[in-house]
Amino acid sequence: MVYNTRIIRTKSVDPWWNLAIEENLLENVRRGETILYLWRNDKTVVIGRNQNPWRECRTNLLESDAGKLARRLSGGGAVYHDMGNLNFTFIAGSDVYDQDRQLSVVLKAVNSLGIAAEKSGRNDLIVDGRKFSGNAFCYRKNSAYHHGTILVSTDIDKLSKYLQVSRDKISSKGVKSVSSRVVNLSELKTGLDVDAVADALIAAFREEYGCSEEVEKGLRRSRESRTALEELYCKYSSWAWRYGNAPEFDVQIETRFPWGGVEMAFKLEDGIVSHATIYSDAMNEAYIAGLATVLKGCRYNASELAERIYALAGGGNLALVGARVGNEAWTAGCETGAGNMACAENEASVGNMAWVGNEPGGRDLAQVGVRTWNQAETGNETGEESDFYELGDFSQGDGSSVWESSSSQVRVMTADIVEWLQNKSL
């Protein structure tokens, strides 16, 4: 079967531009289309959507060495990119998106180079127990992407120099250091370089998808708007997106679960949470992002925090919906009913955020938020919800919903967080 495909390999090594291209492709990929996008960043630390930059990266050291910090749309942990690292992104319409198939392309490519690679856990690719590729994912109503790194000849010393990995995370992997856990493919095959790995990926993609198109050296101007890309570049390069504008917190608590670490930071006024920020390397970025919203206005005690989080998942029944509101603004809303929670949550496209909400009382929660990127503290008493879609309608290529496993994961995450909070003395 021949598929509608594209292969793009950009020459840019600017992380903010490359991430702008990636999001632009995600928003514009067509139904039935699968895109392989190959890119590299020079001296960059890329953090997950919900991570604390100061905890994950030695930011002052990185920037003093002329490096860049970037924040991606997907969840997961921090990674170091340099010219010895190849990044790949599979971007596809929801009707043909298939994570297992996409991962098989990467494995076939590496295996074709004479290196016996295999998948480990949910998002790592390894050789002899050492990781050379980490993967993360981002979902939209009509599209999704799956991206990852491939360590070919990365400077491991600089990786260790700039990444600031917690001892708990290292211990949870059963290793003594970051450098002992990862491996460059060039260590396993002498003389291997990034171009050879890129060529192998392209060949494996062509074979799997029956692709015959030429490799595009950049974006087609007729298909992607330069203006839209420049707006996205402003977003990814902005302080607000990369670092955020969180207030000085009064209380911070943290722990690590099998699925990832969680750090909760609270600003309190008379014992009430006036601002909450949740940092995490968990893969489910939408769920983590929703926690901060539901905890705002809550009394700072373990039982009430746990109850709010339990309500977010509707006591174990989760329905997620998303809404796109035009002109680079997004609306997110949550409302409960009969013990079930429906949350509209999607990513922003430019700037700072202002949340406005009301709380009717009891376990019912109504929160309406509008994210803008003009750093304005504006909002109103109500918000409009429009064009909601059921994320459960988003299927993989095999017909199964990509959210079936996600909903199950949310229940596990919720149960773990609730149990942790209930056992704490706050």
N, C-alpha and C positions, 0 to 999 in steps of 0.2 A: 504493500500500500504506500502511495506517495503522499506526503504531508506538505502543507503549506509552511515553508520554513524560511528562515533568514539566518545568516551568520555575520556577525559584526565584530570587528577587532579594532578598537580605538588606539590611536598612537598617544593619546593624552596620558600623562602620569600624575595629573592633579586629582586628588581624591574627591574634592567637592564637585568638580566637573563630571567625573566618571559616575558618581552617585546620582547626579542630576540626570545624566543620560539614562541610567538604570530606571529611575522612577518615571521618566518620560516614556520609556518603552513599556513599562508596566501599565501606564494609563492608556496607551494607544495600541497595544497588541490586539489583533483582531481575533474573532472567534475562529477556531480551527488552526490557529497559527502558533508555531513554536519557534522561538528565537534563541540562538546561542550567542551570548555576548561575552567577549574576552577582553580583559583590561588589566592594567597594572597601576599601582600607586608607588610613588617614591617616598621613602622615609615617613611612614604614616602609621598612626595607631587608630584603628577603627573600633569604636565601642558599640555595644548593642543598644537598641532603642530605649531601654529603661535603666541603663547603667549610670553609676556615679563616676564622672570622668576623673575626679581627684583620687578616688579609691582604686581605679583600674589602671591608671597611667601616671607616670611621673611627668606631668604636663610641663612643668618649668624646664626640666631637663630636655624633653623632646623639642620644645620650641626654641630653646637656646641653641640647639643643634640644627636649627632651620627645618625641623620636622613639622608635621601637621596633625592635628587631632580632627577626626571626623566621626559623625554619628550616623548610623544607617537606620533604615526603616525596620529591619527585622530584629527579633530578640536574640538571645544568646550572649556569649562573652566577648571580651576584647581580643583583638588580633593585631599583629604587627605586619605591615606590608612594606616591602622594598622591591628593588628591581629584580631580585631573585625569586619573587613570588608571582604566581599567575592566578588571577581571579577569574572565575567563570560564573555566569548567570544564565539559567534557563528561564525564559519568560514565556508564558503560554496563556492562551485562552482557557477558561475554566473547563471547557469541554474536552480538551486534550492534555491538560496538566496531569503529569504522572511522576511522582517523586522517585519511585523505584526505577522506572525506566530511565529517568534522567541520571540517577546515580549509576546505573549500569553503563551509561556512556562514559563516565569518568573512569570507572573500573576497567572497562575494555581498553580505554586509551592507555592507562598506566600498565596494564597487563601486556599490551602490545609492545611496550618498551622493554619487556623482559623482567618486569618487577611484579612480584606476586602480592597484589593489594587486595584488601577485603574491607567490608563494612564492619564497624564496631558501634554498638549502641544505636542511638537514634540519628546521630548526625556527624560521626567521625569516620574517616577512612584511614586505615592503618597498614603498616608493613611490619611483621614480626613484633606486634604489640606497640609500636611507636607511631604516633599520629603524623600524617603529612597533609591532611585536609580536614577542615571543619566546615560544616554546612549549616545554613539557617534559611528561614522561609518567611514569605510575606504574602498575605491573601487579600484579594479584593473581590468585589461582587462578580465580575466577569473575567478576572485574570488572577494570576499569581506568579511569584517568582521563587526560585530556589537558587541560592548562590553559595559559593564556597571559595576557599583558598587552596592552592597547591604549592607547598614548599618545594622549590626546586634547588635553589642555592641561596636561600635567605641567610642573612647575617644573624646567626643564633645569639651571638654575644649582644648585639643591639636589641634583639627581641627581648632578652632577659633584662637589659638595661632600662628599657622604656616601659615594659609591662610590669604592673604591680599586682601580682596575684596573691590572694590571701592564703595563709598557711592552711586554713580549713579546706579550701578548694583543692590545693595540691595534695593534702592528706587524703581527701576523698577519692582521688585518682590512684592512690597507692604508689606515688612517686615522690622523690626528694626535691625535685625542682622542675621548672618549666622546660629547661633545656634537655633534661633527661627523658622527657616524655615525647618530644617531637623529633622528626628526622627529615632531612633534605633528601629528595630523590637522587640528587647528584652524588650523595654518599653511597647510594646503592648501585649506581651505574655511572662510572667515570665518564666525564665529558658531556653529560646530559645538560642541556640548557633550556631556558624558557621557550624558545622558538620551537624546539623539538617536541616539547610537551604540548604546546599549542597546536602544532600540526597533527599530533596524535589525537587530540580532542576533536579537532575538526573532522578528521578521517572517521573516527568512531561515530560522530554525530551524523555524518553523511550516510554511513552504512545503516545506522539504526532507523533513521527517518527518511531514507531515500532522497536525500537532499542533493541537488545538483547546482544550486545557485553559487555564484562567485562570492568570495569573502568581501564584505563591504568594509572599506577602510575608515569609514565615518558614517554619520547619519545622512540619510537622504533628505535633502532640504525640502523636497516636495511633500515629505511625509511628517517630518517633525519640525515644529515651529522653533525658530531661534529665540524668539521672545520668551516662549514658555521655558526653554532651557536656561535662559539667563535668569529668570525668576527663581527657578529651582536652584541654580547656582548660588544666588543670594541667600536662599534658605540654608543650604548645606554649609556655607561659609560663615554664617552669622553666629555671633556669640550666643544668642538666645537658643538656637537649635543645638549647638555643640555643648554648651555648658549650662544653659538655663539661667533663670533669675530667681533661684530659691532664696527665701529669707534665712536669716540665722536661726537655726533650730534650737528648741529648748530641750528636746529629748530625742534620742536615737536608740533604736533597738535592732538587733540583727541576729540571724541564725542561718544555718545551711540545711537544706533538705536534699534528698536524693536527686530531685529534679532541678535544683539550683539554689543559689543563695538569695536571701531577702533582707533588705535593710529598710526599716521604716523610720522616717524622720518627721517630727511633729513640731509645729509652732503652736503654743497653747495660750489661751486667754481665759482666765478664771476657770481653769480645768477643762476647757472645751477646745477641741482641735480646730484651730482657725486655718491651718494650712498643713497639708500632708504631702510628702513626696516619697514614692516607693521606688527603690533601686533594686534591680534584679538582673541576673544573667539567664533567667528562665527563658525558654524558647517561645512560650505563649505570651507575646508582648501585649496583645490587646487586653488580656485578663489582668496583667500587672498594672497597665495604665488605668484600668477601671477602678482599682482599689483606692487610689488617692481621692477620687471623687466621692465615693461612698463614705469615706472616713471623715471627711470634712463636716464639722458641726457635731461630731460625736463626742460624748464625754470620754475623757482619757482614763478609762479603766479597762481591764482585760476582758471582762464579760461583754461590755457594750461594743468594744472593737471587734470581738469575735462574732457577736450577733450581726453586726453590719456586714461583715465579710461573708457570713453564712447566707445572709439575705441576697448578696450579690449573685450567688449561684442558685438562688431560689430553693435553698435547702436541698440542693443536689440536682434540681432540674434547671437546665440552662438553655436559654434561647438567646442567640445573639443576632442583632440586626444592625445594619449600617446605613448611614445616610450621607449622601453627597450634596452639599449646598454650594452653588456655583461661586465663581469669582474668588477662588482661593480661600474660601471660608468653609469651615466644617461645623456641623451641629452634632452634638452627642446628647442623647437623652436616655434616662432609665426610668422605668415605672414598674411597680409590682402589682400583682393581682393573683389572688387565690394561691399564694405561696410561690408563684413563679416570677422570675425576674427577666425582663427583656431589656437588653442594653444596646443602644446604638453607639458604636464606637468606630472611628476610622482615623486615619492619619491626617495631619495638617499639611499645608503646603507652604506657608511662610510665616514666621514671627513669634510673638510672645503669646501668653494665653490669659484669658479672664474667664472665670467660671461664675455663673449665677445660678442659684437654685433655691428651692424652698423645701421644707420638711413638714409634711402634714401631721406627723406624729406616729407613735406606735412603731410597727415594723414596716410601715409603708414609706417609701422613699421616692421622691420625684426630684431629679436633678436635671437641669438644662444648662448646657455650656456651649459657648461659642469660642473657638480658638481663632485668634487673629494674630498677625505677625507684625503689627505696627507698634508693639510694646505699649499699647494703650490699656489702661485699667477700666475698660468700659463693658457694659452689659445691660441687660434689662430683666425685669421681673419674670418674663415668660420667654419661651423659645419655641420656634416652629420646627416640627419634624416633618420631613418630606422624603418621598422616594425610598422608603425603607425596603430592604430586601432581606430575605431569610438566608443566612449564611449556610444553612443546611442544604440549600439548593445548589450550592457550589460542589460539583462532583469532580472526581479524578477521571482519568481516561478509562478506568475499569468500571465506571458507573457508581462507585461508592463515594460517599460524602467525605471530603477531607476534614470535615468538622466532627465526624463520629468519634475519631480518636481524640480530637481536641476537647470535645465536651467531656469525655471520660477523664481526660487529663485534668480539666478544670475541677472536677469533683474531687480528685485526689489532692490537688493543690489546696483547695478550700479546706478539706478535712485536716490536712497537715498544719496549715496556718492557724486554723481555729483551735486545734489541740495545743499547739505551741503557746498561743495567747492565753488560753484558759489555765495553763500551768505556770504562767508568769505572775509575779507580784508587781503590779504597776501602781 
